[in-house]
Amino acid sequence: MPRKCEYGDYQTTPAFAKQVCTFLKNRYTLNPAVVIEPTCGVGAFVKASLIFNAPLIYGTELTPEYCEICSREIAASRIQVINADIFSFALGELKELVGSDGHHGLIATVATATKTH
């Protein structure tokens, strides 16, 4: 595993991730079709985002060991953990994984915003 200082590694605590997701759900009544966690680590926000009942949850993570931990700890068919660098990962490719149930617009918007910045 890489040293924590090499990538600025910080693992969000599960309690804080749950608090943030609960706040967002209650305060803004969020009901997302897709959740994308760009730097999921071992999965604190991925697990906490289950509160949204989104049919699709994606976590990307640069460190393979963290991907393994996240996948093992939060096994659910609607969660996909992808070992990739979010800055080089083509979010537009997620369109192919989403299907034809009307969620393409969200993914396309995220992909477009990422490419322009």
QUIUR-V872909 format. One record per residue. N is the residue number from 1. RES is the residue in one small letter. OMEGA is omega in degrees with one decimal (* if undefined). NEAR is the number of other C-alpha atoms within 10 Angstrom. D_LAST is the distance of its C-alpha to the last C-alpha in Angstrom with 2 decimals. Layout:
n: {N;N}
res: {RES;RES}
omega: {OMEGA;OMEGA}
near: {NEAR;NEAR}
d_last: {D_LAST;D_LAST}
This chain:
n: {1;2;3;4;5;6;7;8;9;10;11;12;13;14;15;16;17;18;19;20;21;22;23;24;25;26;27;28;29;30;31;32;33;34;35;36;37;38;39;40;41;42;43;44;45;46;47;48;49;50;51;52;53;54;55;56;57;58;59;60;61;62;63;64;65;66;67;68;69;70;71;72;73;74;75;76;77;78;79;80;81;82;83;84;85;86;87;88;89;90;91;92;93;94;95;96;97;98;99;100;101;102;103;104;105;106;107;108;109;110;111;112;113;114;115;116;117}
res: {m;p;r;k;c;e;y;g;d;y;q;t;t;p;a;f;a;k;q;v;c;t;f;l;k;n;r;y;t;l;n;p;a;v;v;i;e;p;t;c;g;v;g;a;f;v;k;a;s;l;i;f;n;a;p;l;i;y;g;t;e;l;t;p;e;y;c;e;i;c;s;r;e;i;a;a;s;r;i;q;v;i;n;a;d;i;f;s;f;a;l;g;e;l;k;e;l;v;g;s;d;g;h;h;g;l;i;a;t;v;a;t;a;t;k;t;h}
omega: {179.6;176.2;-177.3;-176.6;-177.8;-178.5;-177.5;-174.8;173.8;178.2;177.0;178.8;177.8;-179.4;179.8;178.6;178.3;179.3;-179.9;-178.4;177.4;177.7;-178.6;-179.5;-176.6;-175.6;-175.2;-177.7;178.9;176.6;-173.4;174.2;-178.1;173.4;176.2;177.7;-170.8;179.4;-166.6;-179.7;179.5;167.7;-179.3;179.9;176.4;-179.8;-179.1;-178.5;175.3;178.9;-177.9;-177.7;176.3;-179.7;-179.8;177.6;179.2;172.1;173.4;-177.5;-178.7;-174.7;-177.1;-179.5;178.3;176.8;179.5;179.4;-178.8;-179.9;-178.9;-175.4;-175.8;-178.4;176.2;-175.1;-178.6;-179.7;173.7;177.6;-174.5;177.5;-177.5;172.3;-176.1;-179.0;176.6;179.9;-179.6;-179.1;177.8;178.5;178.8;177.1;-178.4;-178.5;-174.5;-178.8;-174.2;-177.1;173.9;-177.8;-177.9;-176.5;-179.8;-178.9;-179.3;179.2;179.0;-178.1;179.6;179.3;-179.2;-177.3;-177.2;-178.0;*}
near: {7;9;8;10;8;7;10;8;13;9;14;14;13;16;11;13;18;19;13;14;20;18;13;14;16;9;9;9;11;13;13;16;17;19;22;20;19;18;20;25;26;26;28;21;25;30;21;18;22;19;13;19;14;15;14;18;23;17;25;23;23;17;19;14;15;19;23;16;14;23;19;12;13;17;12;12;9;13;21;19;25;19;19;18;14;17;10;8;16;13;19;17;12;15;16;10;10;16;10;9;6;9;15;19;10;15;21;16;12;14;18;13;11;15;12;6;5}
d_last: {29.76;27.52;28.41;26.57;25.56;24.05;20.87;21.29;22.94;23.81;25.35;25.26;28.82;29.81;31.40;28.32;26.13;28.91;29.16;25.47;25.60;28.98;27.82;24.89;27.29;30.07;28.37;25.94;27.89;24.90;25.88;22.88;23.50;21.11;20.01;17.28;17.69;14.97;17.34;20.72;23.09;26.61;25.62;26.40;23.70;24.31;27.97;27.53;25.37;28.48;29.63;27.41;29.34;26.29;27.55;24.61;23.05;20.74;20.27;18.49;19.88;19.97;23.66;26.12;28.78;26.67;25.92;29.68;30.51;28.11;29.44;32.99;32.88;31.17;32.66;32.01;31.51;28.51;26.57;24.86;23.76;21.69;21.86;18.43;15.59;12.84;10.25;12.28;13.69;13.29;13.19;14.46;17.59;18.48;19.57;22.49;23.49;23.45;26.17;27.26;27.92;25.44;22.49;20.36;18.69;17.12;15.85;14.59;12.70;11.08;10.36;8.95;6.59;5.54;5.63;3.82;0.00}
